[in-house]
Structures are given as structure tokens and as C-alpha cells.
Amino acid sequence: MATTVDEGFRNFLPRLTPTATESDAAKKHRTSISECLKSNFGMTRFFRTGSFGNGTSIRGYSDVDYFAEIPRDKLTQVSTNALQKVRLALDTRFPDTGVAVRTPAVVVPFGTDASETTEVVPADYIRDEQGHALYDMPDFGGGWMRASPDAQLAYVVYWDDKLDRKVRPLVRFLKAWRCFRDVPISSFYLEMRTAKYAATQESIYYPIDVKVLLKQLWDCQLAAAQDPTVVGGYIHACSTEAMTKDALSKLETALVRAEKARDAEKEGKTEDAFYWWRLLYNYEFPAYG
């Protein structure tokens, strides 16, 4: 329960943070997957990325992402073939899990909880760029695209530190809307859009900045975002036109609710503001009082 909107957001954050049990589950299968990839492909580095790796995961929703650095001669020019090779190796090692390709990763669902699902992205090391490893990873067309999880994490951490550790929570608030309203937008897209926005700010006030970010996403119609790190490529919000249409519809609704919440807060109608935030977050946001 909370009596100010700011307090509501602060109380909301612990509800979004994975439990110790989820964090332990996320680590549970690392060694066995790593050993499988080393023996089959001579993997040279295996590291966590994504929401769990960046400290922006959502309780009950976020799976675990890893980059698997594999020697180039063990990969294939067509990335879909490389994904199938990794899938076959992991399926042989974990035959009862339902290993599958979900580009750009191979998914190993060890259980029914999201934190028990591991996604492995096969990656080809290219070089170090400004102190960060640069990789090629599978794209959605059978080719390869540049990525640097190290640089992307460093970018988020830098602005999080600059802005009183409020950037990663802000990312979580955007991802929470995505999860609770089943919005088919890339989690990574939201993370980098939020971090890039934060880089232009002097301070963060969650009720304002969530609304502003939703407005920016609507204004750009979920256009591809340029990666602000050494990679320099583009990050896409959705993988299909149908997903984009669905996401934009839900985004428009969310923006209306965020604007109504902010208007109510500015008018001193705190209980009304809570109503609109709770509606935006499918009633997962704390209740007023």
C-alpha cells in the first residue's frame, strides 16, 4: 500500500525483482550446458547476458540468456545451420527438455518457470572494440549481425550510476508493462531505448519518465533504434509486422493511461492516479492507501 505515486513505484520495484529461488534456478544449469558446448564445439567463453545478466529481469517472466563464444571453424556461414547444430548437441545432452531454435538463440526449457529456461546464442568473436568484445550473432535472415553484450551492459551501468541507480529500475518498469500486458516488443529494445533516453536526463522521476518513454515509443512508431554502443547497428522492436501492429495498439492504450495518471497526480487526485497506473500494469501496481 502507498499514499504517493512515487512511493507506489518504489514499492512496485521489489515485486518485479526476481526472488532468490529464481536467481538460483537461473544459475542451476550453467555448468552442464557449458560442458556440452565445450565438448562439441570447443567453446571458449560462456557468459550471461540479457535481463538477468543486466539486472533488469522481471520476476516470473525473464528467462536466462547466455552468449556462447564458439570458434569460427565450428560455425557455418548460414546462421540457421549453426543454430541447428547447437540445438542438436543440446538436445542430445538434454533429450527430455524440448530443446528448440528461437532465433537468435537455442532454447532449453528445463522447467515450467521462466527462470528455468535457458537461451543460448552462438557467437563468433570478431575483435575488441574500445575495450569490449565484439561478436557476430545470428540474425533473423540466416546471416550474422554485430553485437557486444559487454559494451551494452557497460552503457546501461554507466548511466545507472550517473542517475542515482534509477535507470535499471526504469528499464524494469517498461519491461513490467511489456510482461503484464503481453506486449510483443523486444525486451532488449526497451532496455536500450530506456538507457539512451536516460543519457539525456539530469534526474529520473519514475511517473514522469515512464510516461515520456511511452510517448517517445509511440511517436517513433517503434522504429528501429540505433545501438548507442560500439556496435552501432540497429535494434528492432518486433520481429513481424503482425507483432508491430499488436504492440502499437497496446502502446497507444498504455500511453493514454500514463497521461491520465500524470494528469491526476498533477491535480492532486492521487487515488485516481493509482487507478490509471494499476490499469496500465494490469493491476500488478500497488494499491492506493
Backbone bond lengths (Angstrom), bond angles and torsions (degrees), N, CA, C in turn:
res aa  C-N    CA-C-N  psi(-1)  N-CA   C-N-CA  omega(-1)  CA-C   N-CA-C  phi
1 M - - - 1.461 - - 1.530 109.26 -
2 A 1.323 117.00 146.33 1.461 121.70 -178.00 1.523 108.93 -150.32
3 T 1.327 116.25 155.88 1.466 120.57 -177.83 1.524 113.09 -117.44
4 T 1.322 118.34 -5.27 1.465 121.85 171.17 1.523 107.75 -127.84
5 V 1.326 116.33 154.51 1.460 119.85 -178.73 1.525 110.68 -64.45
6 D 1.330 116.43 -40.90 1.460 119.71 177.97 1.530 110.66 -58.85
7 E 1.326 115.98 -43.10 1.465 120.18 177.60 1.530 110.31 -63.83
8 G 1.325 116.26 -36.44 1.459 120.13 177.11 1.517 111.84 -59.15
9 F 1.341 116.57 -45.19 1.462 119.81 178.42 1.524 111.23 -66.19
10 R 1.331 116.57 -40.04 1.466 119.04 179.69 1.528 111.53 -65.83
11 N 1.320 117.04 -34.68 1.464 120.27 176.57 1.531 112.20 -75.25
12 F 1.320 115.24 -26.21 1.466 121.38 179.68 1.530 111.32 -68.86
13 L 1.325 116.09 -37.45 1.464 121.10 -172.56 1.530 113.43 -56.44
14 P 1.333 120.53 -48.55 1.473 119.20 179.55 1.530 113.10 -60.71
15 R 1.319 116.84 -27.36 1.466 120.27 178.13 1.525 111.72 -69.92
16 L 1.324 115.87 -23.29 1.467 120.89 -179.00 1.518 112.22 -89.18
17 T 1.316 116.79 -21.89 1.463 121.72 -175.31 1.525 110.12 -76.57
18 P 1.343 118.24 129.91 1.469 120.57 -179.91 1.523 112.77 -56.61
19 T 1.312 115.68 146.04 1.458 121.50 177.68 1.523 110.05 -72.85
20 A 1.327 116.07 166.94 1.468 120.86 176.38 1.526 110.21 -59.68
21 T 1.325 116.70 -36.46 1.471 120.88 178.97 1.517 110.84 -63.05
22 E 1.337 117.12 -43.26 1.462 120.52 177.94 1.521 110.88 -64.36
23 S 1.326 116.97 -42.31 1.464 120.81 179.86 1.522 110.77 -62.73
24 D 1.335 116.74 -40.10 1.465 120.37 177.73 1.526 110.84 -66.16
25 A 1.339 116.16 -40.92 1.465 120.31 178.84 1.520 110.84 -62.98
26 A 1.335 115.83 -35.62 1.461 120.44 -179.68 1.528 111.93 -64.48
27 K 1.330 117.12 -28.32 1.467 121.40 -178.17 1.526 112.87 -91.14
28 K 1.324 116.28 -14.85 1.460 122.40 -164.71 1.524 114.32 -58.01
29 H 1.332 117.54 -40.99 1.463 120.63 -170.64 1.526 113.56 -102.87
30 R 1.323 116.24 7.14 1.461 120.30 -175.81 1.522 112.11 -56.71
31 T 1.328 116.76 -48.90 1.465 120.85 -174.36 1.519 111.76 -63.86
32 S 1.329 117.65 -45.26 1.466 119.93 -177.11 1.529 111.64 -66.78
33 I 1.334 117.73 -37.72 1.467 120.16 176.69 1.521 110.08 -66.81
34 S 1.321 116.18 -44.52 1.459 121.13 -179.79 1.525 111.19 -59.02
35 E 1.315 117.08 -45.33 1.470 120.73 -179.64 1.523 111.22 -63.01
36 C 1.322 117.01 -39.01 1.464 121.09 177.93 1.526 111.33 -62.25
37 L 1.319 116.85 -45.45 1.467 120.70 -178.00 1.523 112.05 -71.43
38 K 1.311 117.12 -33.02 1.467 119.99 176.10 1.522 110.99 -65.77
39 S 1.317 116.76 -44.85 1.465 120.02 -176.62 1.525 112.24 -71.07
40 N 1.328 117.49 -31.87 1.465 120.74 -177.48 1.521 114.25 -89.89
41 F 1.340 116.74 -30.67 1.464 119.38 -172.83 1.523 114.33 -129.58
42 G 1.318 117.84 -1.20 1.462 119.20 -176.46 1.514 112.49 66.54
43 M 1.323 116.83 33.40 1.469 121.86 -178.68 1.526 110.96 -51.83
44 T 1.330 116.60 137.05 1.466 121.21 -175.02 1.527 114.25 -108.30
45 R 1.325 117.83 -17.17 1.470 120.67 177.53 1.518 108.95 -153.17
46 F 1.332 115.83 140.39 1.462 121.32 -178.71 1.519 107.24 -139.88
47 F 1.321 117.43 111.49 1.462 118.75 -174.03 1.526 111.24 -140.61
48 R 1.330 113.91 149.58 1.458 120.88 -176.11 1.521 110.41 -78.70
49 T 1.313 115.63 139.13 1.468 122.50 177.91 1.530 107.48 -131.61
50 G 1.316 116.71 -161.13 1.452 120.78 173.90 1.518 113.48 67.49
51 S 1.322 115.58 -161.36 1.463 121.43 -172.93 1.519 113.06 -63.23
52 F 1.334 117.78 -43.89 1.459 119.73 178.50 1.526 110.45 -65.54
53 G 1.329 116.43 -41.57 1.458 119.78 -179.82 1.512 113.24 -67.39
54 N 1.329 116.71 -29.24 1.466 121.19 -176.19 1.523 113.85 -97.93
55 G 1.317 117.52 -2.06 1.463 119.82 -179.36 1.512 113.42 73.71
56 T 1.340 116.82 31.96 1.469 120.75 -179.83 1.530 111.44 -129.65
57 S 1.317 116.99 22.39 1.463 121.10 -177.82 1.527 111.09 -75.07
58 I 1.330 115.31 160.15 1.463 122.71 -179.00 1.526 109.36 -114.70
59 R 1.316 115.27 128.20 1.463 120.83 -178.33 1.534 111.01 -54.27
60 G 1.320 114.51 127.71 1.456 120.39 175.67 1.513 115.36 81.75
61 Y 1.340 117.56 -5.27 1.463 120.14 -175.36 1.530 114.35 -123.82
62 S 1.313 118.13 -30.85 1.462 120.47 -171.76 1.522 111.46 -86.73
63 D 1.333 114.93 130.95 1.453 119.24 172.13 1.523 108.98 -90.65
64 V 1.330 117.09 -173.95 1.462 121.42 -173.61 1.523 108.98 -112.61
65 D 1.317 116.72 127.17 1.466 122.13 -177.16 1.522 110.94 -111.07
66 Y 1.336 114.99 137.38 1.460 120.95 175.28 1.521 110.09 -130.71
67 F 1.321 115.64 146.00 1.456 122.40 165.60 1.524 107.36 -96.45
68 A 1.323 115.98 132.83 1.462 121.75 176.23 1.524 108.05 -113.95
69 E 1.336 116.18 107.41 1.465 120.68 179.96 1.526 108.31 -78.68
70 I 1.334 115.70 113.76 1.463 122.54 -174.68 1.527 109.00 -119.06
71 P 1.344 117.98 135.75 1.469 120.28 179.17 1.528 111.34 -54.52
72 R 1.319 115.65 142.40 1.462 121.49 -174.10 1.522 112.81 -57.34
73 D 1.337 116.65 -36.61 1.465 118.80 -177.45 1.529 112.82 -71.27
74 K 1.324 117.03 -8.43 1.464 120.72 176.74 1.532 111.64 -97.33
75 L 1.327 116.16 -6.11 1.458 121.49 179.32 1.526 109.59 -99.71
76 T 1.316 117.71 -176.10 1.456 122.32 179.11 1.521 109.48 -131.00
77 Q 1.338 115.40 156.49 1.461 119.49 -179.08 1.526 110.95 -62.98
78 V 1.314 116.29 -35.77 1.466 121.40 176.86 1.527 107.74 -90.93
79 S 1.315 116.87 116.69 1.466 119.89 -172.17 1.529 113.02 -66.74
80 T 1.334 117.43 -28.25 1.469 118.48 178.10 1.522 111.15 -62.98
81 N 1.333 116.88 -33.18 1.464 120.32 176.88 1.526 110.79 -69.19
82 A 1.331 116.47 -39.03 1.467 120.38 177.52 1.528 110.35 -62.85
83 L 1.312 116.44 -41.56 1.464 120.38 178.29 1.530 110.94 -62.51
84 Q 1.325 116.47 -39.63 1.465 119.38 179.22 1.528 111.46 -67.29
85 K 1.325 117.23 -36.18 1.464 120.17 177.08 1.528 110.80 -63.26
86 V 1.321 116.18 -44.05 1.466 120.13 178.77 1.527 109.86 -67.00
87 R 1.311 116.89 -40.21 1.469 120.30 178.08 1.525 111.13 -59.42
88 L 1.324 116.44 -45.17 1.467 120.68 -178.94 1.524 111.25 -62.05
89 A 1.339 116.59 -43.19 1.467 120.30 -179.98 1.526 111.06 -63.68
90 L 1.322 116.83 -44.31 1.466 120.17 -178.86 1.529 111.38 -71.97
91 D 1.325 116.73 -34.22 1.462 119.97 178.08 1.525 111.14 -67.53
92 T 1.321 116.34 -35.27 1.466 120.59 176.72 1.524 110.39 -66.41
93 R 1.330 116.14 -38.64 1.470 120.65 -179.39 1.527 111.72 -76.31
94 F 1.338 116.98 -36.04 1.475 121.47 -177.69 1.534 109.15 -124.95
95 P 1.332 117.79 70.38 1.470 121.30 -169.09 1.528 115.42 -68.22
96 D 1.303 118.41 -18.06 1.466 120.34 -174.96 1.528 113.76 -103.11
97 T 1.322 117.13 11.82 1.467 119.62 -174.34 1.525 114.24 -99.21
98 G 1.328 117.78 -17.76 1.459 119.66 -177.51 1.511 112.82 81.26
99 V 1.336 116.60 45.15 1.470 121.64 179.50 1.530 109.68 -58.93
100 A 1.329 116.72 136.62 1.467 120.75 -177.71 1.521 110.40 -148.99
101 V 1.312 115.53 158.44 1.469 121.46 173.95 1.520 108.51 -87.01
102 R 1.320 116.09 130.00 1.467 122.80 170.42 1.521 105.48 -135.79
103 T 1.321 115.16 87.06 1.464 121.87 -172.81 1.533 111.29 -46.22
104 P 1.346 115.85 131.26 1.467 130.30 12.84 1.528 114.85 -96.44
105 A 1.331 116.97 23.56 1.461 120.16 -172.43 1.521 111.45 -129.42
106 V 1.336 113.42 168.43 1.461 121.79 167.87 1.523 106.34 -107.47
107 V 1.326 116.65 128.29 1.462 122.24 -173.25 1.521 110.30 -102.63
108 V 1.341 115.02 131.08 1.460 121.24 177.09 1.530 107.96 -120.98
109 P 1.337 117.94 99.08 1.469 120.52 -178.85 1.532 111.14 -87.26
110 F 1.324 116.04 98.93 1.461 120.36 -177.51 1.528 112.69 -77.99
111 G 1.313 117.88 -16.89 1.466 121.16 -179.13 1.507 109.97 -160.26
112 T 1.315 116.08 -170.03 1.467 120.42 -177.22 1.524 113.12 -86.70
113 D 1.334 117.88 -21.56 1.462 121.00 179.17 1.522 110.32 -79.29
114 A 1.328 116.30 146.03 1.466 120.61 -179.53 1.518 111.85 -57.36
115 S 1.337 117.27 -39.33 1.467 120.67 -177.29 1.519 112.65 -67.85
116 E 1.345 117.17 -12.38 1.461 121.33 177.10 1.525 112.01 -92.19
117 T 1.322 116.58 -1.05 1.461 121.40 178.14 1.525 109.72 -97.89
118 T 1.325 115.94 127.45 1.462 121.59 179.94 1.520 109.75 -112.20
119 E 1.326 116.42 131.89 1.463 122.04 175.04 1.522 108.70 -111.17
120 V 1.325 115.81 128.26 1.462 121.88 -177.35 1.523 109.24 -114.95
121 V 1.323 116.49 121.49 1.464 122.42 177.99 1.526 108.72 -103.11
122 P 1.342 118.72 112.62 1.465 119.81 175.05 1.522 109.78 -69.76
123 A 1.315 117.22 133.92 1.465 120.49 -173.48 1.521 111.10 -137.73
124 D 1.316 114.99 144.07 1.466 123.14 178.69 1.528 108.37 -107.09
125 Y 1.334 116.62 116.96 1.470 120.47 179.38 1.529 109.69 -67.57
126 I 1.330 116.80 130.23 1.466 122.24 179.85 1.525 110.60 -101.26
127 R 1.328 116.86 -58.85 1.463 121.74 -178.89 1.524 108.10 -173.52
128 D 1.313 115.96 173.01 1.464 120.86 170.42 1.527 108.73 -89.52
129 E 1.307 116.21 137.63 1.462 122.31 179.80 1.522 107.64 -130.68
130 Q 1.341 116.64 115.31 1.470 121.88 -178.91 1.532 111.52 52.50
131 G 1.327 114.57 39.94 1.459 120.04 175.76 1.513 115.36 84.09
132 H 1.335 117.52 5.64 1.463 120.85 -179.04 1.524 110.36 -125.60
133 A 1.328 115.63 140.66 1.462 120.66 179.41 1.525 110.41 -68.71
134 L 1.332 115.29 133.85 1.458 122.38 179.08 1.530 108.22 -110.79
135 Y 1.326 116.55 133.50 1.461 121.61 -175.28 1.520 111.64 -126.36
136 D 1.331 114.78 160.21 1.455 121.66 161.01 1.521 107.20 -100.80
137 M 1.318 116.36 134.02 1.468 122.06 177.64 1.526 108.52 -131.00
138 P 1.325 119.39 160.28 1.466 120.57 -178.18 1.527 112.30 -59.97
139 D 1.340 115.12 139.60 1.461 118.95 171.61 1.532 108.36 -103.71
140 F 1.323 116.90 -171.96 1.465 119.57 -174.88 1.529 112.76 -89.79
141 G 1.337 117.22 3.88 1.453 119.81 -178.94 1.509 114.30 -117.27
142 G 1.324 117.25 15.01 1.460 120.69 -179.71 1.514 113.65 88.88
143 G 1.322 116.83 -0.29 1.460 120.75 177.03 1.519 111.21 -102.19
144 W 1.337 114.78 -155.94 1.461 121.07 -177.70 1.521 108.88 -130.54
145 M 1.321 116.48 146.94 1.460 120.62 177.91 1.521 109.60 -132.54
146 R 1.331 115.50 154.80 1.460 121.21 -176.73 1.528 111.19 -76.37
147 A 1.327 114.69 144.33 1.468 121.11 177.99 1.517 109.16 -154.41
148 S 1.312 115.82 150.35 1.463 121.41 175.16 1.526 109.04 -144.08
149 P 1.331 117.53 85.44 1.469 119.75 178.65 1.524 112.90 -56.16
150 D 1.340 117.01 -35.77 1.468 120.10 179.07 1.530 110.79 -61.21
151 A 1.331 116.30 -46.64 1.466 120.53 -178.84 1.524 110.90 -66.96
152 Q 1.322 116.38 -39.68 1.463 120.05 -178.92 1.529 111.53 -66.67
153 L 1.333 116.46 -40.69 1.466 119.63 176.08 1.525 110.53 -64.88
154 A 1.333 117.06 -43.31 1.465 120.76 -179.90 1.527 110.99 -60.04
155 Y 1.329 116.90 -37.57 1.466 121.53 179.16 1.529 110.72 -64.22
156 V 1.329 116.51 -46.34 1.467 120.70 179.48 1.522 110.56 -63.72
157 V 1.329 116.54 -45.22 1.471 121.09 -178.46 1.526 110.71 -63.22
158 Y 1.333 116.83 -40.71 1.466 120.79 -178.90 1.532 110.57 -58.40
159 W 1.331 116.99 -49.83 1.466 119.51 -177.41 1.524 111.68 -75.12
160 D 1.305 117.17 -28.52 1.463 120.08 174.32 1.528 110.19 -63.24
161 D 1.322 116.59 -44.08 1.468 120.75 177.96 1.528 111.26 -65.29
162 K 1.333 116.50 -38.96 1.464 121.34 -178.59 1.530 112.36 -65.43
163 L 1.323 116.26 -31.08 1.464 120.89 -172.29 1.527 111.11 -113.91
164 D 1.317 115.38 46.48 1.475 122.02 171.31 1.522 113.55 57.33
165 R 1.324 116.30 36.75 1.472 121.87 177.19 1.537 111.98 58.50
166 K 1.311 115.69 36.16 1.468 119.17 -179.05 1.531 113.58 -108.74
167 V 1.331 117.17 -3.15 1.462 119.16 -177.12 1.527 111.18 -78.24
168 R 1.321 116.94 -46.06 1.464 118.01 178.71 1.535 112.32 -63.97
169 P 1.343 119.11 -39.33 1.469 117.63 171.45 1.530 112.89 -59.87
170 L 1.343 116.83 -39.10 1.465 119.84 178.12 1.528 110.47 -61.38
171 V 1.330 116.22 -41.07 1.469 120.43 175.22 1.530 109.74 -58.21
172 R 1.330 115.51 -45.24 1.476 119.40 -179.72 1.529 111.69 -60.08
173 F 1.331 117.27 -37.89 1.462 119.30 -179.35 1.531 111.30 -66.40
174 L 1.325 117.29 -35.98 1.465 119.85 175.46 1.523 110.67 -69.38
175 K 1.317 116.09 -43.15 1.468 119.52 179.56 1.527 111.55 -66.66
176 A 1.325 116.99 -32.32 1.466 120.24 178.63 1.524 110.48 -62.67
177 W 1.335 116.49 -42.88 1.470 119.69 175.45 1.524 109.74 -59.23
178 R 1.319 116.51 -45.30 1.470 121.56 178.40 1.527 111.11 -55.81
179 C 1.326 116.40 -46.39 1.467 120.89 -176.73 1.524 112.18 -71.80
180 F 1.331 116.42 -49.19 1.464 119.95 -172.78 1.522 113.06 -72.76
181 R 1.340 116.45 -21.42 1.464 120.15 178.15 1.531 112.19 -110.86
182 D 1.336 116.50 10.57 1.467 121.84 174.77 1.532 111.59 52.40
183 V 1.321 114.91 54.63 1.468 121.61 -177.91 1.530 108.88 -94.59
184 P 1.334 118.65 122.42 1.468 121.14 -174.43 1.532 113.84 -80.60
185 I 1.331 115.74 55.92 1.462 121.98 176.62 1.522 108.15 -108.43
186 S 1.308 116.27 142.04 1.461 121.02 177.15 1.526 111.03 -59.07
187 S 1.321 115.78 129.31 1.467 121.40 176.12 1.527 110.50 -60.09
188 F 1.330 116.41 -39.97 1.465 121.08 -179.77 1.527 110.74 -65.48
189 Y 1.321 116.94 -39.18 1.466 121.22 177.40 1.526 110.32 -58.34
190 L 1.330 117.02 -47.14 1.466 120.53 179.24 1.520 111.07 -62.50
191 E 1.326 116.29 -39.06 1.469 119.93 -178.68 1.521 111.47 -63.51
192 M 1.323 116.94 -47.74 1.458 119.53 -176.30 1.531 111.41 -75.03
193 R 1.319 118.51 -33.45 1.465 121.10 173.94 1.532 110.24 -61.14
194 T 1.325 115.61 -43.24 1.464 120.26 -178.99 1.517 111.21 -66.72
195 A 1.327 116.87 -44.63 1.468 120.37 -179.90 1.528 110.77 -63.76
196 K 1.324 116.47 -40.52 1.467 120.35 179.65 1.532 110.48 -65.93
197 Y 1.312 117.05 -38.43 1.466 121.50 175.25 1.526 110.24 -63.84
198 A 1.328 116.71 -45.24 1.468 121.31 -178.49 1.523 111.50 -59.27
199 A 1.330 116.30 -31.39 1.464 120.59 -179.38 1.525 112.18 -64.00
200 T 1.333 117.56 -14.74 1.472 121.43 179.73 1.531 112.09 -100.00
201 Q 1.340 116.90 0.56 1.459 120.41 -173.16 1.531 112.12 -107.27
202 E 1.325 115.61 154.61 1.465 121.18 175.06 1.521 111.60 -98.71
203 S 1.319 117.17 -19.84 1.462 121.62 177.87 1.522 108.31 -157.02
204 I 1.329 115.58 165.17 1.459 121.57 -179.73 1.525 109.48 -124.13
205 Y 1.333 116.04 128.52 1.468 122.16 170.33 1.523 105.40 -126.50
206 Y 1.315 116.53 108.74 1.458 121.40 -166.41 1.530 115.20 -50.11
207 P 1.336 120.69 -47.66 1.469 118.99 -177.98 1.529 113.07 -59.91
208 I 1.335 116.20 -37.43 1.467 119.62 178.19 1.517 110.59 -71.67
209 D 1.321 116.25 -48.68 1.464 119.62 -170.33 1.524 113.13 -73.17
210 V 1.324 117.99 -31.07 1.465 119.03 172.98 1.526 109.71 -62.45
211 K 1.340 116.22 -44.71 1.466 119.70 179.81 1.528 111.19 -63.98
212 V 1.333 116.90 -43.94 1.468 120.41 -179.11 1.523 110.72 -63.08
213 L 1.321 117.06 -41.35 1.466 119.88 179.06 1.525 111.42 -64.27
214 L 1.313 117.34 -42.02 1.463 119.83 176.62 1.524 110.56 -61.33
215 K 1.331 116.43 -39.13 1.479 120.60 178.12 1.521 110.48 -64.93
216 Q 1.324 117.55 -42.76 1.461 120.44 178.85 1.527 111.15 -62.99
217 L 1.321 116.22 -42.11 1.463 120.01 178.82 1.525 110.66 -62.92
218 W 1.330 116.41 -39.14 1.460 119.95 178.39 1.524 110.82 -68.95
219 D 1.317 116.85 -44.91 1.467 120.40 -178.14 1.528 111.89 -60.38
220 C 1.321 116.85 -36.60 1.474 119.49 -179.43 1.523 111.77 -88.53
221 Q 1.350 116.22 -1.71 1.470 121.66 179.97 1.534 112.19 53.88
222 L 1.326 114.61 39.26 1.469 122.57 178.16 1.527 112.32 58.15
223 A 1.320 115.32 35.90 1.466 119.58 177.00 1.521 110.29 -63.72
224 A 1.320 115.78 155.54 1.460 120.53 176.96 1.526 109.52 -57.05
225 A 1.323 115.71 140.09 1.467 121.48 -178.33 1.519 109.72 -106.39
226 Q 1.328 116.45 135.10 1.459 118.92 177.40 1.522 109.83 -72.16
227 D 1.309 115.61 130.81 1.464 121.13 178.12 1.524 108.63 -63.08
228 P 1.337 118.65 123.42 1.468 121.00 -177.06 1.524 114.26 -79.80
229 T 1.335 117.39 3.48 1.466 120.72 -177.25 1.524 110.51 -102.01
230 V 1.342 115.62 -165.20 1.466 121.39 -177.44 1.521 112.65 -63.35
231 V 1.328 117.68 -19.36 1.463 120.42 -177.48 1.521 110.28 -66.53
232 G 1.342 115.91 -49.24 1.455 120.55 173.68 1.507 116.02 74.46
233 G 1.316 118.97 1.82 1.454 121.09 179.28 1.515 111.16 -83.89
234 Y 1.320 115.77 -159.30 1.460 120.68 -178.11 1.525 111.01 -117.67
235 I 1.326 115.11 143.00 1.459 122.51 -179.99 1.524 107.55 -110.06
236 H 1.314 116.11 125.88 1.465 120.46 -176.28 1.522 111.12 -96.33
237 A 1.327 115.24 144.78 1.467 120.61 -176.55 1.520 112.31 -77.89
238 C 1.316 116.59 -41.58 1.470 121.59 -174.38 1.527 109.12 -136.16
239 S 1.315 115.76 153.55 1.465 119.03 -175.60 1.525 113.69 -93.88
240 T 1.339 119.10 -12.27 1.462 121.75 177.74 1.525 110.16 -139.22
241 E 1.325 115.40 161.16 1.469 120.15 177.48 1.526 111.30 -64.51
242 A 1.324 116.23 -37.08 1.468 119.88 179.24 1.526 110.76 -63.23
243 M 1.322 116.45 -40.79 1.462 120.41 177.70 1.524 110.89 -65.03
244 T 1.318 116.68 -40.50 1.464 120.69 179.05 1.526 110.64 -61.46
245 K 1.316 116.40 -44.58 1.472 121.01 179.36 1.527 110.82 -61.04
246 D 1.323 116.63 -44.73 1.468 121.52 179.28 1.527 110.63 -64.39
247 A 1.343 115.41 -44.93 1.466 120.09 -178.62 1.524 111.28 -63.09
248 L 1.333 117.52 -41.43 1.462 120.63 -179.74 1.528 111.51 -65.51
249 S 1.314 116.85 -37.73 1.462 120.10 177.36 1.527 110.82 -62.04
250 K 1.325 116.26 -44.85 1.469 120.62 -179.97 1.528 111.38 -71.37
251 L 1.325 116.19 -32.90 1.459 120.50 177.25 1.527 110.84 -66.02
252 E 1.318 117.17 -42.44 1.469 120.62 178.89 1.531 110.50 -59.93
253 T 1.323 116.12 -43.43 1.468 120.59 178.22 1.522 111.04 -63.04
254 A 1.329 116.45 -44.07 1.468 120.62 -179.49 1.519 111.41 -62.92
255 L 1.330 116.58 -40.52 1.462 120.12 -179.36 1.528 110.72 -63.52
256 V 1.319 117.40 -43.67 1.472 120.76 177.82 1.525 109.90 -58.19
257 R 1.320 117.04 -44.12 1.465 120.80 -178.65 1.525 111.60 -67.63
258 A 1.333 117.15 -39.68 1.465 120.21 178.55 1.526 110.69 -65.48
259 E 1.325 117.03 -40.29 1.468 120.39 178.52 1.531 110.96 -65.12
260 K 1.317 117.09 -40.71 1.466 120.18 177.66 1.527 110.61 -65.63
261 A 1.329 116.50 -37.60 1.467 120.59 178.19 1.522 110.78 -64.11
262 R 1.326 116.95 -43.35 1.464 120.70 179.95 1.528 110.80 -67.51
263 D 1.331 116.91 -42.30 1.468 119.65 178.43 1.527 110.47 -60.05
264 A 1.318 116.27 -43.40 1.467 120.09 -179.92 1.523 110.99 -63.98
265 E 1.326 116.73 -41.09 1.471 120.01 179.43 1.526 110.49 -63.49
266 K 1.328 116.72 -43.97 1.468 120.39 -179.59 1.530 111.91 -64.35
267 E 1.321 116.67 -29.59 1.469 121.15 179.54 1.525 112.24 -86.74
268 G 1.326 116.35 3.62 1.458 120.27 -179.97 1.517 114.21 78.75
269 K 1.321 116.76 11.45 1.475 121.57 179.38 1.530 108.89 -93.90
270 T 1.311 114.91 70.36 1.462 120.98 -171.86 1.526 112.39 -61.64
271 E 1.316 116.58 -41.57 1.472 119.28 -178.91 1.528 110.89 -63.16
272 D 1.336 116.48 -37.74 1.465 119.98 176.36 1.523 110.81 -65.65
273 A 1.330 116.60 -39.15 1.465 120.49 178.25 1.530 110.34 -59.71
274 F 1.316 116.12 -44.14 1.467 119.91 177.34 1.530 110.85 -60.46
275 Y 1.319 116.08 -39.58 1.471 119.76 179.37 1.529 110.40 -56.44
276 W 1.340 115.85 -46.98 1.462 119.33 -176.74 1.524 111.96 -71.28
277 W 1.339 118.26 -37.64 1.468 119.32 176.47 1.529 110.72 -65.99
278 R 1.319 115.96 -39.55 1.466 118.67 178.32 1.531 110.80 -64.27
279 L 1.312 117.37 -37.06 1.459 120.92 177.60 1.529 110.19 -66.55
280 L 1.329 116.21 -43.43 1.464 120.22 179.42 1.529 110.82 -58.45
281 Y 1.333 116.21 -42.05 1.466 120.92 -176.89 1.529 112.97 -96.02
282 N 1.318 116.81 23.23 1.465 121.49 176.24 1.534 111.91 55.33
283 Y 1.326 115.27 39.50 1.472 124.41 176.04 1.531 114.06 68.03
284 E 1.328 117.17 18.03 1.468 120.89 174.07 1.529 111.16 -87.33
285 F 1.327 117.34 -19.03 1.467 121.92 177.52 1.533 108.47 -68.11
286 P 1.345 118.02 145.85 1.471 120.16 -178.41 1.527 112.77 -56.66
287 A 1.321 114.98 151.02 1.464 121.34 176.91 1.527 110.28 -80.02
288 Y 1.307 115.30 155.34 1.470 120.89 177.27 1.527 110.39 -75.71
289 G 1.339 114.73 144.96 1.461 118.70 173.24 1.520 113.64 117.67
